[in-house]
Amino acid sequence: MTETTEHTCPICKLNDERIIRDKLGILRLRVKCPRCKEFVILDSVAFDEPNSRFGPKVSAWIRNHNEQNAEVPQITTETMEDLQTILSNYSPREKQVILLQNIERKTEYPGKLVTIVPKYDIPLAWASAEEEFRYYIDSLIKRGLLEKMDSMVHVFLDYTFSVAITADGWDYLEKVERHIEERTQAFVAMSFSEDLKSIWEGPLFNAITKAGYKPYRVDAEPHSDRIDVKIISEIKNSRFVVADVTEQKRGVYFEAGFAQGLGLPVLWCVRKDDLDNVHFDTRQYNHIVWETADELETQLYDFICAIIGKGKAPNLQ
């Protein structure tokens, strides 16, 4: 039964007539929000989370998930706990880059106008409010990366305008992409248990090295940094992430989720006997399912070459 009496999104707290909340059960709720887009809440998290400071990040994550994946994200208490660990605080400059990249994804061809509705599109910049979103749009215009076209107030009294990426904007996006492609490090996220130590030292290390990249695992070399700061820093310095979720460590999902938020490719792996335990939020991704070290090494090497391309790091073997 569709409820139309409540028009408030439980995530971003937007109050809008176009918000639809469908009860699917006692504690199951499907929400369609013009800002977050569509998601399903599976337990009491609908009423307890998120707090006002954390809500914009979750809204941006849901919006990003909707625009890049076919499946509607499902939110549970566990998901919210994971997201509070995974989702980072982007700097104003990083938010501008993310916004420009999101506008690029909506641009069918150079010169094509993209309609922006600040009230609904603030998640595209991971912004906390409409004023912050407008600041990033204005900044991109002043930097010559965007040009603003016509503006109007449509029938629902929502202010809209159109933007187009300029020639300098396309050059800037190409430089951002080239900067990523020039990286030679591959970050490996996996359990640090003794049972999987040989998998890191053997097939993972070998496949990445053979493909022309430098494998990195955060415990593999000494450092004096805080572990969370070191992880974030090294992921930012990487070309892609290999996430082996065998043993289902939350830290692995954290590292993979952070990489995806940065737009980095993530290659998912799991040992066959642990496949049924893979978190439902990531099951839609193609996993390398392995039983032996040889299988993992061969498949991972093929995936890297096919999806990322051969790298140029010096051979470490």
Sequence and secondary structure as in RCSB ss.txt:
>XXXX:A:sequence
MTETTEHTCPICKLNDERIIRDKLGILRLRVKCPRCKEFVILDSVAFDEPNSRFGPKVSAWIRNHNEQNAEVPQI
TTETMEDLQTILSNYSPREKQVILLQNIERKTEYPGKLVTIVPKYDIPLAWASAEEEFRYYIDSLIKRGLLEKMD
SMVHVFLDYTFSVAITADGWDYLEKVERHIEERTQAFVAMSFSEDLKSIWEGPLFNAITKAGYKPYRVDAEPHSD
RIDVKIISEIKNSRFVVADVTEQKRGVYFEAGFAQGLGLPVLWCVRKDDLDNVHFDTRQYNHIVWETADELETQL
YDFICAIIGKGKAPNLQ
>XXXX:A:secstr
 EE S  B TTT  B TT EEEE SSS EEEEETTTEEEEE STHHHH   TTTHHHHHHHHHHHHHH SS  EE
 HHHHHHHHHH     HHHHHHHHHHHHHHH SSTT  EEE HHHHGGGGT SSHHHHHHHHHHHHHTTSEEEEE
EEE TT  EEEEEEE HHHHHHHHHHHHHHHT  EEEEE    GGGHHHIIIIIHHHHHHTT EEE TTSS   S
 HHHHHHHHHHTEEEEEEE TT  HHHHHHHHHHHHTT  EEEEEEGGGGGGS GGGTTS EEEESSHHHHHHHH
HHHIIIII         
